Amino acid sequence: MADTPTPQEMLNQVNAAITNVLAGGQSYKIGSRQLNRADLAKLYEMQRDLQAQVASGVPGLLDDCYVAIFEGR
């Protein structure tokens, strides 16, 4: 089983994808083939979320969740 990427690794990938879109455009066509890159707005949204995760030091999406059990009601 492959290791789950850390928020920092995912942020690096998102940053690279943003760079690719900015440098090469959103989509292009060669002959009859067309390539559509990821939506830039969604990449920026992912970037903000991942930057917040990296800044908070929280390693994963739900790693800061807790469960409480209240007994005796």
Biopython code that builds the backbone (N, CA, C, O; Angstrom):
import numpy as np
from Bio.PDB.StructureBuilder import StructureBuilder

atoms = [
    (1, "MET", "N", (0.842, -1.178, 0.000)),
    (1, "MET", "CA", (0.000, 0.000, 0.000)),
    (1, "MET", "C", (0.887, 1.240, 0.000)),
    (1, "MET", "O", (1.859, 1.313, 0.752)),
    (2, "ALA", "N", (0.558, 2.202, -0.831)),
    (2, "ALA", "CA", (1.356, 3.427, -0.941)),
    (2, "ALA", "C", (1.097, 4.331, 0.262)),
    (2, "ALA", "O", (0.000, 4.349, 0.820)),
    (3, "ASP", "N", (2.124, 5.076, 0.648)),
    (3, "ASP", "CA", (1.988, 6.013, 1.748)),
    (3, "ASP", "C", (1.120, 7.189, 1.312)),
    (3, "ASP", "O", (1.177, 7.632, 0.165)),
    (4, "THR", "N", (0.320, 7.680, 2.249)),
    (4, "THR", "CA", (-0.490, 8.857, 1.979)),
    (4, "THR", "C", (0.418, 10.081, 1.973)),
    (4, "THR", "O", (1.214, 10.261, 2.895)),
    (5, "PRO", "N", (0.312, 10.924, 0.949)),
    (5, "PRO", "CA", (1.188, 12.105, 0.917)),
    (5, "PRO", "C", (0.843, 13.073, 2.047)),
    (5, "PRO", "O", (-0.315, 13.187, 2.450)),
    (6, "THR", "N", (1.847, 13.756, 2.542)),
    (6, "THR", "CA", (1.651, 14.749, 3.593)),
    (6, "THR", "C", (1.044, 16.005, 2.972)),
    (6, "THR", "O", (1.109, 16.191, 1.757)),
    (7, "PRO", "N", (0.454, 16.868, 3.803)),
    (7, "PRO", "CA", (-0.061, 18.127, 3.263)),
    (7, "PRO", "C", (1.015, 18.934, 2.536)),
    (7, "PRO", "O", (0.723, 19.577, 1.528)),
    (8, "GLN", "N", (2.249, 18.910, 3.029)),
    (8, "GLN", "CA", (3.328, 19.652, 2.369)),
    (8, "GLN", "C", (3.623, 19.061, 0.988)),
    (8, "GLN", "O", (3.833, 19.806, 0.031)),
    (9, "GLU", "N", (3.641, 17.739, 0.879)),
    (9, "GLU", "CA", (3.870, 17.098, -0.416)),
    (9, "GLU", "C", (2.736, 17.418, -1.386)),
    (9, "GLU", "O", (2.969, 17.679, -2.566)),
    (10, "MET", "N", (1.506, 17.394, -0.872)),
    (10, "MET", "CA", (0.364, 17.721, -1.721)),
    (10, "MET", "C", (0.410, 19.189, -2.145)),
    (10, "MET", "O", (0.073, 19.517, -3.283)),
    (11, "LEU", "N", (0.826, 20.073, -1.236)),
    (11, "LEU", "CA", (0.962, 21.489, -1.559)),
    (11, "LEU", "C", (2.000, 21.683, -2.658)),
    (11, "LEU", "O", (1.797, 22.488, -3.567)),
    (12, "ASN", "N", (3.107, 20.952, -2.583)),
    (12, "ASN", "CA", (4.133, 21.043, -3.625)),
    (12, "ASN", "C", (3.571, 20.629, -4.981)),
    (12, "ASN", "O", (3.878, 21.248, -6.000)),
    (13, "GLN", "N", (2.746, 19.581, -4.993)),
    (13, "GLN", "CA", (2.138, 19.117, -6.245)),
    (13, "GLN", "C", (1.141, 20.131, -6.786)),
    (13, "GLN", "O", (1.090, 20.372, -7.992)),
    (14, "VAL", "N", (0.350, 20.726, -5.902)),
    (14, "VAL", "CA", (-0.617, 21.740, -6.329)),
    (14, "VAL", "C", (0.110, 22.961, -6.876)),
    (14, "VAL", "O", (-0.296, 23.518, -7.896)),
    (15, "ASN", "N", (1.181, 23.380, -6.208)),
    (15, "ASN", "CA", (1.963, 24.511, -6.699)),
    (15, "ASN", "C", (2.541, 24.227, -8.080)),
    (15, "ASN", "O", (2.561, 25.107, -8.941)),
    (16, "ALA", "N", (3.008, 23.005, -8.293)),
    (16, "ALA", "CA", (3.542, 22.629, -9.607)),
    (16, "ALA", "C", (2.435, 22.646, -10.660)),
    (16, "ALA", "O", (2.661, 23.074, -11.791)),
    (17, "ALA", "N", (1.246, 22.186, -10.294)),
    (17, "ALA", "CA", (0.117, 22.193, -11.231)),
    (17, "ALA", "C", (-0.281, 23.623, -11.582)),
    (17, "ALA", "O", (-0.586, 23.916, -12.738)),
    (18, "ILE", "N", (-0.278, 24.509, -10.597)),
    (18, "ILE", "CA", (-0.596, 25.917, -10.858)),
    (18, "ILE", "C", (0.429, 26.510, -11.812)),
    (18, "ILE", "O", (0.072, 27.222, -12.751)),
    (19, "THR", "N", (1.693, 26.220, -11.574)),
    (19, "THR", "CA", (2.753, 26.708, -12.457)),
    (19, "THR", "C", (2.560, 26.203, -13.881)),
    (19, "THR", "O", (2.738, 26.958, -14.837)),
    (20, "ASN", "N", (2.196, 24.930, -14.028)),
    (20, "ASN", "CA", (1.967, 24.357, -15.355)),
    (20, "ASN", "C", (0.815, 25.039, -16.078)),
    (20, "ASN", "O", (0.902, 25.310, -17.276)),
    (21, "VAL", "N", (-0.264, 25.318, -15.352)),
    (21, "VAL", "CA", (-1.408, 25.984, -15.965)),
    (21, "VAL", "C", (-1.034, 27.403, -16.373)),
    (21, "VAL", "O", (-1.372, 27.850, -17.469)),
    (22, "LEU", "N", (-0.333, 28.110, -15.486)),
    (22, "LEU", "CA", (0.045, 29.488, -15.793)),
    (22, "LEU", "C", (1.039, 29.563, -16.955)),
    (22, "LEU", "O", (0.968, 30.478, -17.776)),
    (23, "ALA", "N", (1.950, 28.617, -17.024)),
    (23, "ALA", "CA", (2.963, 28.628, -18.077)),
    (23, "ALA", "C", (2.448, 28.072, -19.403)),
    (23, "ALA", "O", (2.819, 28.557, -20.472)),
    (24, "GLY", "N", (1.596, 27.059, -19.328)),
    (24, "GLY", "CA", (1.179, 26.387, -20.550)),
    (24, "GLY", "C", (-0.260, 26.592, -20.945)),
    (24, "GLY", "O", (-0.688, 26.080, -21.979)),
    (25, "GLY", "N", (-1.022, 27.324, -20.160)),
    (25, "GLY", "CA", (-2.424, 27.557, -20.473)),
    (25, "GLY", "C", (-3.330, 26.502, -19.875)),
    (25, "GLY", "O", (-2.881, 25.449, -19.420)),
    (26, "GLN", "N", (-4.614, 26.807, -19.886)),
    (26, "GLN", "CA", (-5.614, 25.912, -19.302)),
    (26, "GLN", "C", (-5.806, 24.662, -20.146)),
    (26, "GLN", "O", (-6.010, 23.571, -19.614)),
    (27, "SER", "N", (-5.741, 24.823, -21.470)),
    (27, "SER", "CA", (-5.887, 23.670, -22.358)),
    (27, "SER", "C", (-5.178, 23.961, -23.673)),
    (27, "SER", "O", (-4.931, 25.114, -24.026)),
    (28, "TYR", "N", (-4.860, 22.896, -24.381)),
    (28, "TYR", "CA", (-4.298, 23.061, -25.717)),
    (28, "TYR", "C", (-4.643, 21.855, -26.562)),
    (28, "TYR", "O", (-5.015, 20.795, -26.060)),
    (29, "LYS", "N", (-4.506, 22.051, -27.863)),
    (29, "LYS", "CA", (-4.899, 21.020, -28.808)),
    (29, "LYS", "C", (-3.765, 20.807, -29.807)),
    (29, "LYS", "O", (-3.188, 21.760, -30.330)),
    (30, "ILE", "N", (-3.459, 19.534, -30.059)),
    (30, "ILE", "CA", (-2.471, 19.149, -31.064)),
    (30, "ILE", "C", (-3.164, 18.156, -31.980)),
    (30, "ILE", "O", (-3.473, 17.033, -31.581)),
    (31, "GLY", "N", (-3.401, 18.580, -33.208)),
    (31, "GLY", "CA", (-4.124, 17.718, -34.135)),
    (31, "GLY", "C", (-5.519, 17.457, -33.626)),
    (31, "GLY", "O", (-6.274, 18.392, -33.360)),
    (32, "SER", "N", (-5.864, 16.204, -33.490)),
    (32, "SER", "CA", (-7.194, 15.848, -33.003)),
    (32, "SER", "C", (-7.218, 15.596, -31.498)),
    (32, "SER", "O", (-8.266, 15.263, -30.945)),
    (33, "ARG", "N", (-6.077, 15.750, -30.833)),
    (33, "ARG", "CA", (-6.001, 15.501, -29.387)),
    (33, "ARG", "C", (-6.023, 16.812, -28.616)),
    (33, "ARG", "O", (-5.447, 17.814, -29.041)),
    (34, "GLN", "N", (-6.698, 16.782, -27.475)),
    (34, "GLN", "CA", (-6.800, 17.973, -26.646)),
    (34, "GLN", "C", (-6.478, 17.621, -25.208)),
    (34, "GLN", "O", (-6.883, 16.569, -24.714)),
    (35, "LEU", "N", (-5.745, 18.505, -24.530)),
    (35, "LEU", "CA", (-5.401, 18.332, -23.121)),
    (35, "LEU", "C", (-6.027, 19.471, -22.339)),
    (35, "LEU", "O", (-5.806, 20.639, -22.656)),
    (36, "ASN", "N", (-6.802, 19.141, -21.326)),
    (36, "ASN", "CA", (-7.368, 20.129, -20.414)),
    (36, "ASN", "C", (-6.698, 19.950, -19.062)),
    (36, "ASN", "O", (-6.756, 18.877, -18.461)),
    (37, "ARG", "N", (-6.072, 20.997, -18.602)),
    (37, "ARG", "CA", (-5.419, 20.952, -17.292)),
    (37, "ARG", "C", (-6.452, 21.214, -16.201)),
    (37, "ARG", "O", (-7.596, 21.570, -16.484)),
    (38, "ALA", "N", (-6.035, 21.035, -14.962)),
    (38, "ALA", "CA", (-6.925, 21.253, -13.825)),
    (38, "ALA", "C", (-7.423, 22.700, -13.806)),
    (38, "ALA", "O", (-6.753, 23.608, -14.298)),
    (39, "ASP", "N", (-8.599, 22.894, -13.235)),
    (39, "ASP", "CA", (-9.203, 24.217, -13.124)),
    (39, "ASP", "C", (-8.384, 25.069, -12.166)),
    (39, "ASP", "O", (-8.146, 24.680, -11.023)),
    (40, "LEU", "N", (-7.954, 26.235, -12.641)),
    (40, "LEU", "CA", (-7.077, 27.092, -11.851)),
    (40, "LEU", "C", (-7.754, 27.552, -10.556)),
    (40, "LEU", "O", (-7.093, 27.628, -9.521)),
    (41, "ALA", "N", (-9.033, 27.854, -10.590)),
    (41, "ALA", "CA", (-9.744, 28.284, -9.375)),
    (41, "ALA", "C", (-9.741, 27.176, -8.326)),
    (41, "ALA", "O", (-9.553, 27.446, -7.140)),
    (42, "LYS", "N", (-9.947, 25.936, -8.753)),
    (42, "LYS", "CA", (-9.928, 24.815, -7.803)),
    (42, "LYS", "C", (-8.518, 24.591, -7.256)),
    (42, "LYS", "O", (-8.350, 24.256, -6.084)),
    (43, "LEU", "N", (-7.514, 24.774, -8.098)),
    (43, "LEU", "CA", (-6.139, 24.631, -7.623)),
    (43, "LEU", "C", (-5.817, 25.679, -6.560)),
    (43, "LEU", "O", (-5.175, 25.372, -5.555)),
    (44, "TYR", "N", (-6.263, 26.915, -6.781)),
    (44, "TYR", "CA", (-6.025, 27.960, -5.782)),
    (44, "TYR", "C", (-6.760, 27.647, -4.474)),
    (44, "TYR", "O", (-6.236, 27.903, -3.390)),
    (45, "GLU", "N", (-7.964, 27.099, -4.576)),
    (45, "GLU", "CA", (-8.718, 26.711, -3.380)),
    (45, "GLU", "C", (-7.981, 25.609, -2.621)),
    (45, "GLU", "O", (-7.846, 25.672, -1.399)),
    (46, "MET", "N", (-7.505, 24.601, -3.351)),
    (46, "MET", "CA", (-6.741, 23.522, -2.719)),
    (46, "MET", "C", (-5.469, 24.069, -2.086)),
    (46, "MET", "O", (-5.080, 23.651, -0.995)),
    (47, "GLN", "N", (-4.822, 25.008, -2.776)),
    (47, "GLN", "CA", (-3.589, 25.603, -2.265)),
    (47, "GLN", "C", (-3.845, 26.293, -0.926)),
    (47, "GLN", "O", (-3.073, 26.118, 0.017)),
    (48, "ARG", "N", (-4.922, 27.074, -0.837)),
    (48, "ARG", "CA", (-5.250, 27.765, 0.426)),
    (48, "ARG", "C", (-5.505, 26.763, 1.551)),
    (48, "ARG", "O", (-5.020, 26.943, 2.668)),
    (49, "ASP", "N", (-6.263, 25.712, 1.255)),
    (49, "ASP", "CA", (-6.560, 24.698, 2.273)),
    (49, "ASP", "C", (-5.290, 23.997, 2.745)),
    (49, "ASP", "O", (-5.093, 23.795, 3.943)),
    (50, "LEU", "N", (-4.438, 23.632, 1.806)),
    (50, "LEU", "CA", (-3.205, 22.929, 2.164)),
    (50, "LEU", "C", (-2.239, 23.849, 2.906)),
    (50, "LEU", "O", (-1.553, 23.406, 3.827)),
    (51, "GLN", "N", (-2.178, 25.115, 2.521)),
    (51, "GLN", "CA", (-1.326, 26.058, 3.244)),
    (51, "GLN", "C", (-1.785, 26.190, 4.688)),
    (51, "GLN", "O", (-0.959, 26.292, 5.595)),
    (52, "ALA", "N", (-3.092, 26.188, 4.905)),
    (52, "ALA", "CA", (-3.625, 26.263, 6.274)),
    (52, "ALA", "C", (-3.260, 25.015, 7.061)),
    (52, "ALA", "O", (-2.907, 25.103, 8.237)),
    (53, "GLN", "N", (-3.343, 23.841, 6.414)),
    (53, "GLN", "CA", (-2.974, 22.592, 7.093)),
    (53, "GLN", "C", (-1.500, 22.585, 7.455)),
    (53, "GLN", "O", (-1.129, 22.187, 8.559)),
    (54, "VAL", "N", (-0.660, 23.024, 6.530)),
    (54, "VAL", "CA", (0.795, 23.053, 6.787)),
    (54, "VAL", "C", (1.095, 24.036, 7.916)),
    (54, "VAL", "O", (1.891, 23.738, 8.806)),
    (55, "ALA", "N", (0.457, 25.211, 7.881)),
    (55, "ALA", "CA", (0.710, 26.232, 8.905)),
    (55, "ALA", "C", (0.246, 25.775, 10.285)),
    (55, "ALA", "O", (0.870, 26.110, 11.291)),
    (56, "SER", "N", (-0.852, 25.008, 10.339)),
    (56, "SER", "CA", (-1.375, 24.569, 11.630)),
    (56, "SER", "C", (-0.609, 23.379, 12.192)),
    (56, "SER", "O", (-0.692, 23.083, 13.384)),
    (57, "GLY", "N", (0.134, 22.703, 11.329)),
    (57, "GLY", "CA", (0.878, 21.538, 11.779)),
    (57, "GLY", "C", (0.033, 20.292, 11.892)),
    (57, "GLY", "O", (0.515, 19.264, 12.369)),
    (58, "VAL", "N", (-1.222, 20.354, 11.466)),
    (58, "VAL", "CA", (-2.110, 19.198, 11.514)),
    (58, "VAL", "C", (-1.753, 18.288, 10.346)),
    (58, "VAL", "O", (-1.810, 18.723, 9.196)),
    (59, "PRO", "N", (-1.384, 17.030, 10.612)),
    (59, "PRO", "CA", (-0.905, 16.162, 9.542)),
    (59, "PRO", "C", (-1.958, 15.687, 8.555)),
    (59, "PRO", "O", (-1.601, 15.319, 7.435)),
    (60, "GLY", "N", (-3.223, 15.675, 8.907)),
    (60, "GLY", "CA", (-4.212, 15.164, 7.972)),
    (60, "GLY", "C", (-5.557, 15.830, 8.135)),
    (60, "GLY", "O", (-5.743, 16.674, 9.012)),
    (61, "LEU", "N", (-6.482, 15.454, 7.300)),
    (61, "LEU", "CA", (-7.779, 16.110, 7.245)),
    (61, "LEU", "C", (-8.550, 15.998, 8.554)),
    (61, "LEU", "O", (-9.036, 17.014, 9.051)),
    (62, "LEU", "N", (-8.681, 14.824, 9.124)),
    (62, "LEU", "CA", (-9.479, 14.639, 10.332)),
    (62, "LEU", "C", (-8.641, 14.311, 11.558)),
    (62, "LEU", "O", (-9.167, 13.808, 12.551)),
    (63, "ASP", "N", (-7.357, 14.586, 11.501)),
    (63, "ASP", "CA", (-6.484, 14.242, 12.618)),
    (63, "ASP", "C", (-6.715, 15.104, 13.848)),
    (63, "ASP", "O", (-6.225, 14.772, 14.927)),
    (64, "ASP", "N", (-7.450, 16.205, 13.714)),
    (64, "ASP", "CA", (-7.708, 17.054, 14.867)),
    (64, "ASP", "C", (-9.111, 16.849, 15.433)),
    (64, "ASP", "O", (-9.598, 17.678, 16.203)),
    (65, "CYS", "N", (-9.754, 15.762, 15.059)),
    (65, "CYS", "CA", (-11.100, 15.448, 15.554)),
    (65, "CYS", "C", (-11.017, 14.550, 16.775)),
    (65, "CYS", "O", (-10.134, 13.699, 16.880)),
    (66, "TYR", "N", (-11.947, 14.751, 17.692)),
    (66, "TYR", "CA", (-11.985, 13.962, 18.902)),
    (66, "TYR", "C", (-13.388, 13.402, 19.093)),
    (66, "TYR", "O", (-14.359, 13.949, 18.569)),
    (67, "VAL", "N", (-13.489, 12.332, 19.829)),
    (67, "VAL", "CA", (-14.773, 11.722, 20.145)),
    (67, "VAL", "C", (-14.951, 11.786, 21.645)),
    (67, "VAL", "O", (-14.053, 11.424, 22.405)),
    (68, "ALA", "N", (-16.121, 12.251, 22.068)),
    (68, "ALA", "CA", (-16.432, 12.323, 23.501)),
    (68, "ALA", "C", (-17.612, 11.407, 23.775)),
    (68, "ALA", "O", (-18.558, 11.341, 22.990)),
    (69, "ILE", "N", (-17.548, 10.695, 24.905)),
    (69, "ILE", "CA", (-18.640, 9.816, 25.313)),
    (69, "ILE", "C", (-19.143, 10.337, 26.653)),
    (69, "ILE", "O", (-18.408, 10.368, 27.639)),
    (70, "PHE", "N", (-20.401, 10.742, 26.671)),
    (70, "PHE", "CA", (-21.012, 11.260, 27.884)),
    (70, "PHE", "C", (-21.939, 10.191, 28.444)),
    (70, "PHE", "O", (-22.930, 9.817, 27.817)),
    (71, "GLU", "N", (-21.596, 9.703, 29.644)),
    (71, "GLU", "CA", (-22.391, 8.655, 30.271)),
    (71, "GLU", "C", (-23.097, 9.240, 31.495)),
    (71, "GLU", "O", (-22.726, 10.295, 32.009)),
    (72, "GLY", "N", (-24.118, 8.525, 31.939)),
    (72, "GLY", "CA", (-24.789, 8.909, 33.183)),
    (72, "GLY", "C", (-25.943, 9.869, 32.999)),
    (72, "GLY", "O", (-26.323, 10.561, 33.943)),
    (73, "ARG", "N", (-26.493, 9.925, 31.842)),
    (73, "ARG", "CA", (-27.659, 10.807, 31.643)),
    (73, "ARG", "C", (-28.902, 10.084, 32.014)),
    (73, "ARG", "O", (-29.994, 10.645, 31.920)),
]
sb = StructureBuilder()
sb.init_structure("model")
sb.init_model(0)
sb.init_chain("A")
sb.init_seg("    ")
for serial, (resi, resn, name, xyz) in enumerate(atoms, 1):
    if name == "N":
        sb.init_residue(resn, " ", resi, " ")
    sb.init_atom(name, np.array(xyz, "f"), 0.0, 1.0, " ", f" {name:<3s}", serial, name[0])
structure = sb.get_structure()
